[in-house]
Amino acid sequence: MHDIEVATTGILKGSADVDSAVVAGVFESELKVRTHLDIAASGHVRGQISYRSITVATGGKITGTVSEIES
């Protein structure tokens, strides 16, 4: 299983293809999440994003090309 977590002060730029992701900092580029993407209130995900399910806390941001992975 491959998971990523970007801490509140973290910045991750690049491509990732993971099972799950928690973003409290900044993720920028291409992100494919096969199960669940969790964006915290302090999180910002931008770029080309695909996910199976998602939670965006109040204050969290997601910008770019966003698509759902079909079950």
C-alpha positions in Angstrom: 0.0 0.0 0.0 1.3 3.4 -0.9 0.1 6.5 1.0 1.2 10.1 1.2 0.8 12.7 3.9 1.7 16.3 3.4 2.1 18.1 6.7 0.7 21.6 7.4 4.1 23.3 6.5 4.9 20.8 3.7 5.0 21.4 0.0 5.1 18.6 -2.5 5.5 19.2 -6.2 5.5 16.3 -8.6 3.4 13.3 -9.7 2.0 10.7 -7.3 -0.1 7.6 -7.9 -1.1 6.4 -4.4 -3.7 4.4 -2.5 -4.6 7.3 -0.2 -3.5 10.8 0.6 -3.9 13.4 3.4 -2.9 16.9 2.4 -2.6 19.6 5.1 0.0 21.6 3.3 0.4 22.1 -0.5 0.4 19.4 -3.2 1.0 20.7 -6.8 1.1 18.7 -10.1 -0.5 15.4 -10.8 -2.2 13.3 -8.1 -4.0 10.0 -8.6 -5.6 8.6 -5.4 -7.1 5.1 -5.8 -9.1 5.2 -2.6 -9.6 8.3 -0.5 -8.2 11.9 -0.7 -8.5 13.9 2.5 -7.8 17.7 2.2 -7.5 19.4 5.6 -8.6 23.0 6.4 -5.0 24.2 5.7 -4.6 22.0 2.6 -4.4 23.1 -1.0 -4.2 20.6 -3.9 -3.7 22.0 -7.4 -3.1 20.5 -10.7 -4.5 17.3 -12.3 -6.3 15.4 -9.6 -8.2 12.1 -9.7 -9.7 10.3 -6.8 -12.2 7.6 -5.8 -13.6 9.5 -2.8 -12.8 12.8 -1.3 -13.2 14.9 1.9 -12.4 18.6 1.8 -12.5 20.3 5.2 -13.9 23.9 5.5 -11.0 26.1 4.3 -9.4 23.4 2.2 -8.8 24.1 -1.5 -8.7 22.1 -4.6 -8.0 23.7 -8.0 -7.2 22.4 -11.5 -8.6 19.5 -13.5 -10.5 17.3 -11.1 -12.1 13.9 -11.9 -13.6 11.0 -10.0 -12.3 7.5 -10.6 -15.2 5.2 -11.4 -15.7 2.2 -9.0 
